[in-house]
Amino acid sequence: MNRIILLEGLPGTGKTTNSYRLFEQLVRNGRDVRWLHEVSQPHPTLFFSESCLTKEEYRLFTEKYPEAAGMVGSIAEVRSATVG
């Protein structure tokens, strides 16, 4: 199972430093991890330009999480083969 850990805060508060220290500790513990800086491309949280679901994945998502379907549907960008 994949997981994503996001650190957020004001500039200069140590997000990069602390996230990299967390990355190093996870590696030392034998975890298979990737560290991505906020300006890395492609970035997994750039939902509208890079992240998308197939139409079937989107349908399954909205069935599994009906409480989120309305909000996600109001901002979703439906393309020919994907939904972003």
ROTI-608880 format. One line per field, with one value per residue (C-alpha): residue number from 1; y, x, z. Coordinates in Angstrom, 2 decimals, always signed. Example, Ala and Ser with C-alpha at 12.3 -4.5 7.8 and 13.67 -1.06 7.14 Angstrom:
<pts>
num [1:2]
c2 [-4.50:-1.06]
c1 [+12.30:+13.67]
c3 [+7.80:+7.14]
</pts>
This chain:
<pts>
num [1:2:3:4:5:6:7:8:9:10:11:12:13:14:15:16:17:18:19:20:21:22:23:24:25:26:27:28:29:30:31:32:33:34:35:36:37:38:39:40:41:42:43:44:45:46:47:48:49:50:51:52:53:54:55:56:57:58:59:60:61:62:63:64:65:66:67:68:69:70:71:72:73:74:75:76:77:78:79:80:81:82:83:84]
c2 [+0.00:+3.43:+6.37:+10.02:+12.27:+16.01:+18.68:+22.18:+25.49:+28.95:+29.49:+28.98:+26.87:+23.68:+21.68:+20.60:+19.84:+17.87:+16.00:+14.91:+13.76:+11.74:+10.26:+9.27:+7.60:+5.65:+4.46:+3.40:+1.43:-0.44:+1.31:+1.77:+5.54:+8.50:+12.07:+14.81:+18.51:+20.72:+21.94:+18.45:+17.58:+15.61:+16.12:+13.77:+16.55:+18.61:+17.15:+19.20:+19.10:+15.74:+13.48:+11.79:+8.73:+6.66:+7.10:+3.66:+4.54:+7.77:+5.89:+3.42:+6.28:+8.07:+4.82:+4.13:+7.71:+9.05:+11.80:+13.28:+12.69:+16.02:+18.14:+16.23:+16.26:+20.02:+20.54:+17.50:+18.02:+15.29:+14.50:+11.98:+9.07:+10.45:+12.61:+15.11]
c1 [+0.00:+1.34:+1.29:+2.19:+3.42:+3.13:+4.78:+3.46:+4.27:+5.63:+8.87:+11.96:+10.31:+12.27:+9.94:+12.70:+15.16:+12.70:+11.15:+14.59:+15.49:+12.28:+13.20:+16.66:+15.18:+12.68:+15.51:+17.55:+14.50:+14.44:+11.44:+11.14:+10.61:+10.96:+11.59:+10.12:+10.76:+7.72:+8.97:+9.80:+8.26:+6.10:+4.71:+2.00:-0.14:-0.45:-3.90:-5.17:-2.10:-0.53:-2.69:-5.69:-7.88:-9.27:-13.00:-13.50:-11.19:-13.13:-16.45:-15.12:-13.74:-17.09:-18.87:-16.44:-16.48:-19.98:-19.56:-16.75:-18.35:-20.20:-17.18:-14.82:-17.37:-17.71:-13.99:-13.21:-11.95:-13.42:-11.18:-11.60:-10.05:-9.34:-10.70:-8.38]
c3 [+0.00:-0.94:+1.40:+0.99:+3.79:+3.21:+5.34:+5.01:+6.58:+6.00:+4.05:+6.15:+8.86:+8.12:+5.88:+3.50:+6.28:+8.38:+5.48:+4.29:+7.81:+7.88:+4.48:+5.74:+8.83:+6.77:+4.49:+7.55:+8.70:+5.40:+3.86:+0.10:-0.05:-2.39:-1.33:-3.52:-3.12:-3.58:-6.97:-8.28:-11.60:-11.95:-8.47:-7.14:-5.68:-8.87:-9.35:-12.28:-14.48:-13.72:-11.57:-13.05:-12.88:-15.68:-16.00:-14.44:-11.50:-11.02:-11.03:-8.45:-6.33:-6.24:-5.36:-2.53:-1.21:-1.96:+0.66:-1.46:-4.85:-4.98:-4.09:-6.36:-9.18:-8.94:-9.63:-11.79:-15.31:-17.52:-20.48:-23.28:-21.35:-17.87:-15.08:-13.40]
</pts>
